[in-house]
Amino acid sequence: MVAHVPVCTNVLPSPRTTTAATWQCVKTTAEEHRRRNEELSRGSSYHCHQLPVVIQNGPTCGIAALTSVLLALDPRRDASDTANAVLKEALDMGITHQGEILSVEYMARLCVSLGLSAPSLIEPSQLRQYELVNLLKEHVILIVYDKDKNNEPTTRYHGERAHWLLITGFSFRKPLPSFSSRGRIHNHRVGDDCFYKAQKAPTESATLHVFAQHGRSRLRQLWSWSKILESNRSIVRIKPGTWIQPENLQDHLTNKAVCIKLKSVY
């Protein structure tokens, strides 16, 4: 049971509606899934769940990330219908005004309301590497970070570019970059699924990176876990706007995350 979270009592204009909203969803075929898995898992220590990416409409990064999880659990769902249903539920619960979700507790309550089984609130900085690795074998993690202009984690904005991130897997070393004919490094696209193949358990000194996706990019990213935690801890305020914001914002976003158990989606 997720406890009630008090909200600010600002006077807000009429909330956003969900009428006729269309959401872009990026999926891959089973053939692409297998091919990318073969390419990326060869000789490397990886594990990554394959989830579709839902591109956000407005300040709905949390709604988009949660929709990705629901679509992975039930691929028969329509992306736009699902995203609109999630947004409507959040509006009906009174935890959002424009699609923003400014509390990890709000997100957990929304998960429960949508029927997701036993979402857990966790303190990510307290997890040792092996605990996080074991968790990500069957779960995904929703966490807020501060987004730089290139979408990477940063500490420079102190939360004014706060953004929901969906952690879908882990790696103990970065894969070799692939280069185009012009020499540019390509990020791994959605569908570049990969699995944990290490024969030995990783040590605490190994460099841990996590696979992450979010509503501002079609690309899966591979970022340092420690940099994501740093970015999360730096959040002390948000960009001014007509938001439903809990009291003591920092207490509701920093060193907190939602962990959601997946069925077999890979």
C-alpha positions in Angstrom: 0.0 0.0 0.0 1.4 3.3 -1.1 0.9 6.1 1.5 -1.0 9.3 0.6 1.2 12.1 -0.6 0.2 15.7 0.2 0.1 18.1 -2.8 0.5 21.8 -3.1 -2.7 23.7 -3.2 -1.9 26.1 -6.1 -4.9 27.3 -8.1 -4.5 25.7 -11.5 -6.3 26.3 -14.8 -8.3 23.5 -16.3 -6.3 20.2 -16.6 -5.2 18.7 -19.9 -7.7 16.4 -21.7 -6.8 13.2 -23.6 -9.2 13.6 -26.5 -7.8 12.3 -29.8 -4.2 12.3 -28.6 -1.8 10.2 -30.8 1.4 8.7 -29.4 4.3 7.5 -31.4 5.5 4.0 -30.5 8.7 2.3 -31.7 8.6 -1.5 -31.8 10.8 -4.2 -33.4 10.0 -7.5 -35.0 10.9 -10.9 -33.6 13.4 -11.3 -36.4 15.1 -8.0 -35.5 15.1 -8.9 -31.9 16.9 -12.2 -32.5 19.4 -10.7 -35.0 20.3 -7.8 -32.7 20.6 -10.2 -29.8 23.1 -12.4 -31.7 25.1 -9.4 -32.7 25.4 -7.8 -29.3 25.6 -10.7 -26.8 28.6 -12.3 -28.5 31.3 -12.4 -25.9 29.9 -9.6 -23.7 28.3 -9.3 -20.3 24.8 -7.9 -21.0 21.2 -8.3 -20.0 18.5 -6.1 -21.4 14.7 -6.4 -21.6 13.2 -5.4 -24.9 10.5 -2.8 -24.4 8.9 -0.6 -27.0 9.7 3.1 -26.8 6.7 5.5 -26.5 7.5 9.1 -27.5 6.0 11.6 -25.1 3.5 14.4 -25.9 4.3 17.5 -23.8 5.5 17.0 -20.2 4.4 13.3 -20.2 7.8 11.5 -19.8 6.5 9.5 -16.9 3.3 8.6 -18.6 5.3 7.5 -21.7 7.7 5.4 -19.7 4.9 3.6 -17.8 3.1 3.0 -21.1 6.2 1.2 -22.5 6.0 -1.2 -19.5 2.3 -1.9 -20.1 2.8 -2.5 -23.8 5.6 -4.9 -23.0 3.4 -6.8 -20.6 0.6 -7.0 -23.1 1.7 -6.4 -26.8 -1.9 -6.6 -28.0 -2.6 -3.2 -26.5 -2.8 -0.1 -28.8 -0.1 2.4 -27.9 -2.2 5.6 -28.2 -5.2 4.0 -26.4 -2.9 2.8 -23.6 -1.1 6.1 -23.2 -4.3 8.0 -23.1 -5.8 5.6 -20.5 -2.7 6.1 -18.3 -2.9 9.8 -18.6 -6.6 9.9 -17.9 -6.1 7.7 -14.8 -3.4 10.1 -13.5 -5.7 13.1 -14.1 -8.6 11.3 -12.4 -6.4 10.5 -9.4 -5.4 14.2 -9.1 -1.7 13.5 -9.3 -1.0 15.4 -12.5 -2.2 18.5 -14.3 -0.5 18.5 -17.7 0.9 14.9 -17.7 3.8 15.6 -15.3 4.4 13.1 -12.5 6.5 14.8 -9.9 6.7 12.2 -7.2 7.9 8.6 -7.1 5.1 7.9 -4.7 2.6 9.3 -7.3 4.1 6.9 -9.9 3.8 3.9 -7.6 0.2 4.8 -6.8 -0.5 5.1 -10.5 1.0 1.6 -11.1 -1.2 0.1 -8.5 -4.3 1.9 -9.9 -3.5 0.4 -13.4 -3.3 -3.1 -12.0 0.4 -3.7 -12.1 1.3 -6.3 -9.5 3.3 -5.1 -6.5 5.4 -2.2 -7.7 8.1 -1.5 -5.1 9.6 1.7 -3.9 13.4 1.4 -3.7 16.3 3.5 -2.6 18.6 3.0 -5.6 21.8 4.4 -4.0 21.5 1.7 -1.3 21.7 -1.2 -3.8 25.0 -2.9 -4.2 26.0 -3.8 -7.8 25.1 -7.5 -7.5 21.7 -6.5 -6.0 20.9 -4.2 -8.9 22.0 -6.9 -11.4 19.8 -9.5 -9.8 16.9 -7.0 -9.7 17.2 -6.1 -13.4 17.1 -9.7 -14.5 13.3 -9.7 -13.8 12.4 -6.1 -13.3 12.6 -2.6 -14.8 13.2 0.6 -12.8 11.6 4.0 -13.2 13.8 6.8 -11.9 14.0 10.6 -12.4 17.2 12.3 -13.5 18.2 15.7 -14.7 18.5 15.7 -18.5 21.2 17.6 -20.3 20.7 19.0 -23.8 22.0 15.8 -25.3 19.7 13.8 -23.0 22.5 12.5 -20.9 22.5 12.7 -17.1 23.7 16.0 -15.7 23.9 17.9 -12.4 24.0 21.4 -13.9 20.3 22.3 -13.8 19.5 21.1 -10.3 16.2 19.5 -11.5 14.9 22.1 -13.9 15.2 19.5 -16.7 13.9 16.6 -14.6 13.0 13.7 -16.7 11.7 10.1 -16.2 14.0 7.3 -17.2 13.2 3.6 -17.7 16.1 1.3 -16.8 15.8 -1.9 -18.7 19.1 -3.7 -18.3 22.8 -3.6 -17.4 26.3 -4.0 -18.8 29.7 -4.2 -17.1 31.5 -2.6 -20.0 30.5 -0.4 -22.9 30.1 -2.3 -26.2 32.4 -1.4 -29.0 30.9 1.6 -30.9 29.8 1.2 -34.5 30.8 3.8 -37.0 29.1 5.1 -40.1 31.0 6.0 -43.3 31.4 9.5 -41.8 32.8 8.2 -38.6 29.9 9.0 -36.3 29.2 6.8 -33.4 25.7 5.3 -33.4 23.7 4.6 -30.3 22.0 1.2 -30.0 18.4 1.5 -31.3 15.4 -0.1 -29.7 15.5 -3.8 -30.5 19.2 -4.1 -29.9 18.3 -6.6 -27.2 21.0 -8.5 -25.4 21.4 -10.9 -22.5 23.7 -11.5 -19.6 26.4 -14.0 -20.8 29.1 -13.7 -18.1 30.4 -16.9 -16.8 31.5 -15.4 -13.5 29.7 -13.0 -11.1 30.9 -9.4 -11.6 33.0 -7.8 -8.8 32.0 -4.7 -7.0 34.9 -2.8 -8.7 33.5 -3.5 -12.2 32.1 -0.4 -14.0 28.3 -0.7 -14.1 26.4 0.8 -17.0 22.6 0.5 -17.5 20.5 0.4 -20.6 17.9 3.2 -20.4 15.2 4.6 -22.6 13.0 7.7 -22.3 10.2 9.6 -24.1 12.5 12.1 -25.9 14.4 9.6 -28.0 13.8 6.6 -30.2 17.3 5.3 -29.1 18.2 3.1 -26.2 21.1 4.6 -24.3 23.9 3.0 -22.2 24.9 5.2 -19.4 27.0 5.0 -16.2 24.7 4.0 -13.3 26.7 6.2 -10.9 26.2 9.2 -13.2 22.4 8.6 -13.2 22.4 8.4 -9.4 24.5 11.6 -9.2 22.0 13.4 -11.5 19.1 12.1 -9.4 20.6 13.4 -6.2 21.1 16.9 -7.7 17.3 17.5 -8.1 16.2 20.3 -5.7 13.7 22.2 -7.8 11.8 22.0 -11.1 11.2 24.4 -13.9 8.2 26.7 -13.0 4.9 25.7 -14.5 1.3 24.8 -13.7 2.2 21.4 -12.1 0.8 19.4 -9.3 3.8 19.3 -7.1 4.2 17.6 -3.7 5.5 19.4 -0.7 9.3 18.9 -0.2 9.9 18.0 -3.8 13.4 16.6 -3.1 12.0 14.1 -0.6 9.8 12.7 -3.4 12.3 12.4 -6.3 15.8 12.0 -5.0 17.2 8.5 -4.0 13.8 7.0 -4.8 12.6 4.8 -7.7 9.8 2.5 -8.7 10.7 -1.1 -9.4 8.2 -3.1 -11.6 8.3 -6.9 -12.2 8.0 -8.0 -15.8 6.6 -11.2 -17.1 8.7 -13.0 -19.7 9.0 -10.3 -22.4 12.3 -11.5 -23.9 
